[in-house]
Amino acid sequence: MASTIVCLWLLFMIITQVVGEDTQSMIMSLMVDSTNCQVACLTQSQCIAATFYRSTFNCELFDNILNQNGNMLANMDATSMSIISGTRFPPATTTTTTTTSTASSTVCTCSQTAITIFGSQAGTSGSNLTLLSQPIGMYYDGPSNMLVVADFGNQRILRFSITNPPTVATVIAGSNGQGCNMNQFYWPNGIGVDSSGQLYVADFFCNQVVRFPSNSNSTTSGTLLGSVAVAALISINQLTNDIYVASYNDNAIYKFVGGSGPSVVAAGGNGNGNASNQLSGPNGVYYDYLYTNSLYVADSGNNRILKFASGSTSATYGTVVAGGNGAGNGTNQLNNPRSIVVDSSGTLYISEAGNNRVTRWLQNSSRGITIIGGTQGAAANQLYFPEQILFDGSRNLLVADRYNNRIQLFNITTAC
């Protein structure tokens, strides 16, 4: 560790002497690999991009991405890197960084490898108690290190341990055929558990939210909490037991105050649109009661994340905190965002079905970085329509990898 610090310090001193203040198109022949080229850019306040030449081991720094892109198009020997403020470069043994440059966007990807903690590693669906069929919603029970999952295709809610995966799950609701009775689900989507252990399930097709007691099983009938048109994901404020539910059809977020009805509008509800008080097919909702005391909405149809102040209503205008620049895979874009989670620093983590990836957006940043996935597939570093994401007790990121029929665990502490 000490030798690494000394090497980086020496590198910084050499770069400072050689480069000076003008970083545009300043070629340096002292880099030995692409990671050090990225370090060089990070040490320069004006540098926002770098190009490493594999055949000559030269590193070129840029203060304008357009200049870098023009240079890249003419040189197939080059590897480009975009430097985002606050970003760390990854240890080579844990992640692989690749960058694709075009004239219109630059996409940086940290290819993280996952552990499949439940379901088929190969992506096969099934109905026994070791398999899943299109998992969507999740809830992490920290004290017991258990995960609760909405098994959409099997019309059931499962609970299993993630301490020693793989494991066999227990059915805690549903699994009684497809229907809208209080012991059935048609399309279970969002789930949540309140501070007393009661389970809440949003049924997308049945347009309802159903509550189950803490000790429920497949024979238990729930209680109707309320009707929500095309109910998607759920978030619960554990301090107040307020239940937030995304209504895809009503373009609104509903809140059941204290876990009881009737519901009130907490965001949107002003028609389908892209104004700051409107939503378009919202899918994800996350109330951050730990750090920012704010409501976040995955406004899927508008390809953006909106942030609302605590106590928001239909009259409240939100703030775009990610995306909002059309559907795409650029660093300032999202494509069908499904869910959000926020860490202690206010950093956003967003799952995107359209890009098969999870992106990280630093607080107040206008751009994100791909930390998981980016291409469709069933490999350990790929996703296929990721749905809900959340943290476990060790700050690993759990992903409901819907069409791969599995739950993936990613150690993102080493991500770039």
Secondary structure, DSSP 8 states (H G I E B T S, - for coil): -HHHHHHHHHHHHHHHHHHTT--TTEEES---SHHHHHHHHHT-TT--EEEEETTTTEEEEES-HHHHHHHHHT-TTEEEEE--TT-----TTT-EEEEEE-SS-EEEEEE---EEEEE-TT-----STT--SSEEEEEEETTTTEEEEEEGGGTEEEEEE-SSSS---EEEEE-S-BSSSTT-BSSEEEEEE-TT--EEEEETTTTEEEEE-TT--TT---EEEEE-TTEEEEEEETTTTEEEEEETTTTEEEEEGGG-SS-EEEEE-S-BS-STT-BSS--EEEEETTTT-EEEEEEGGGTEEEEEETT--TT---EEEEE-S-BSSSTT-BSSEEEEEE-TT--EEEEETTTTEEEEE-TT-S--EEEEE-SBSSSTT-BSSEEEEEE-TTS-EEEEEGGGTEEEEE-GGG--
